[in-house]
Amino acid sequence: MSDFSRRNFLKTATLASAAVAAAGLGLYSGKSQAAEFKLKFANNMPISHSMNVRAREMAKAIREETNGAVQIQIFPSSQLGSDTDTLAQVRSGAVDMFALSPVILGTMVPSVQISAVGFAFKDYEQVWSAMDDDLGAHVRAEIAKTETLFAFDKIWDNGFRVTTTSTRPIATPDDLKGMKLRVPPSPIIMSIFRAFEAAPTSINFSEVYSALQTRIVEGQENPLTLVASAKLYEVQKYCSLTNHVWDGFWMLGNSASFKRLPADVQAVVSKHINTAVLAQRDDLAKLQGTIRDTLKQQGLELVAAPPEPFRERLQSANYYGDWHDKFGDAAWSILEKYAGKLA
């Protein structure tokens, strides 16, 4: 029997004895005992998003397997603040776990952005081969160097990012020239659109809808599933299938908070988190078959945007050379092992 099992056996036996005694005195209420460990999990996805659907299943499975010792509270839709605010909270330990895109985390740990190099991954076969193997391991090691944060083994899927606009469709790099486009506070995403001579503006996602509605910006870029779940089709006319960056969410944890859990409890939590992530990936894969039709029905005009001209423009702007220098030869060689030669 593991230490965790012995602890819970003794705890259960003690509580049962106390319950019998209390019942004899008419004092036992029948309510479950408070959780020994309460963990906060924050993310910026709507409550209906598959991440949060699977997270609720994950929390239930963890609670059941630990006999109620671990309770995970889920805070979707940026309830605890913007991405940058919540990142500060998870670093301080005020939040225990946070699902965050590498393109945002890159403001703190620049090397994690390597999975967001423009037009690097062509399909999901390349993505998962890299992220579930040595490219993902490289990124997790970089996150661990912060000493305050770590990342669980598997990364949630967010999808390939596309470009939506209200003024004109984007089919070639020239169509982006001068366009006021919302991008996340991300150096690598910003540099992509600057290479196309657009006018990228950094705005937190919680403010994107209103920025599009009031025409502070003409367009934005995000995965199709987020365009649908955030109802951006209400304030955009065109959706160009640029697929310029694959994006995910690292499941970050506060290192000190996680280390307070007994080792066998850590194993239970990690197991169910990774299981939830893999299930969420399957959810998004199935959704890809219907999401385009859904957006068309909402009035969004889908526009083809072949990747070759965009990649050629990035090469001529020395985008790949610049980021190769920033990431270093070792990391770049891991990326090209899966994505092919970029620079």
Number of C-alpha atoms within 10 A of each C-alpha: 7 8 12 14 14 11 12 16 14 12 12 13 12 11 13 12 12 13 17 13 13 13 13 10 9 10 11 13 9 8 6 7 9 11 15 11 14 13 18 17 22 29 26 23 22 17 16 11 20 22 25 22 14 20 22 17 15 21 21 16 18 23 18 13 14 19 14 18 17 23 19 21 16 19 19 19 19 17 14 16 16 17 24 15 11 23 24 15 19 23 22 16 19 15 21 24 32 26 24 22 26 25 26 23 22 19 16 14 17 19 20 25 23 25 22 22 22 22 20 23 24 17 12 13 10 16 21 17 15 21 20 13 14 15 25 25 16 17 21 20 14 18 23 15 11 13 12 16 24 23 24 16 19 23 27 23 24 21 22 24 23 20 26 33 27 19 13 17 21 22 20 19 21 14 14 21 16 14 19 18 24 27 23 22 20 19 16 22 22 20 18 24 22 17 19 20 16 20 17 22 17 15 17 15 21 17 10 20 18 14 18 21 15 10 14 14 22 20 28 27 24 24 21 25 21 17 22 16 14 17 14 24 22 15 20 23 19 22 30 23 21 23 24 26 24 24 23 22 23 27 23 27 23 22 21 16 19 19 10 11 15 11 13 14 21 13 12 16 24 16 15 20 25 18 16 25 24 16 16 23 19 13 16 19 14 11 14 13 10 10 16 18 13 12 20 14 10 14 14 23 18 18 16 13 21 14 17 11 14 21 20 12 17 23 16 11 15 14 21 20 14 13 18 19 10 14 16 11 11 10 18 20 17 18 24 16 15 19 19 14 11 19 13
